[in-house]
């Protein structure tokens, strides 16, 4: 793969998705999601700057720009990036039934587990509470007074999961670079 600026940013987006998928704690997922949102936009910006003089870019740009504007998931990711507060803890939540408890120990009576960490364990417990990153679901975001509802990722097991949104966004760039490669771009 080329070492062009757009491709480097794309690799970073892929790495961040892998970090999100491997996260066992909410803070790790939150950090990767925030940086993912930044780099997702950066891939487009760098592609615009890098390919603007290429003969094929006009056709490809038109096609993918239209897709960015019409795809609800891509619009959501864009708006989440530009929302005043776009960390995963503010625009997503843990699906209650998808939190794992492992090891010997007791959960405090009456606790509702809404995230990872030890705060829900009885004193002296050695159990751990971990989130399943695939169960973190996005929430609506507000950017400049407009609220953007969470779109469903078609065909996904958990269509509102943050990871599914990120996977969909990465597929957009995979398609973009596939078209660029077919045109002989770097």
KATA-V752026 format. One line per field, one symbol per residue. ss: DSSP state (h for helix, s for strand, l for the rest). burial: I if it has 24 or more other ideal C-beta (glycine too) atoms within 12 Angstrom, else O. Layout:
ss: ???
burial: ???
This chain:
ss: llllhhhhhhhhhhhhhhhhhhlllhhhhhhhhhhhhhhhhhhhhhhhhhhlllllhhhhhhhhhhhhhhlhhhhhhhhhhhlllllhhhhssslhhhssssllllslllllllllllllsllllllsssslhhhsssllsssllsssllllllllllllshhhhhhhhhhhhhhhhhhhhhllll
burial: OOOOOIIOIIIIIIOIIOIIIOIIIIOIIIOIIIIIIIIIIIIIOIIIOIIOOOOOIOOIIOOIOOIIOOOIIIIIIIIIIOIOOIIIIOIIIIIOOIIOIOOOOOIOOOOOIOIIOOOIIOOOOOIOIIIIIIIIIIIOIOOOOOOIOIIOIOOOOIOIIIIIIIIIIIIIIOOIIOIIOOOOIO
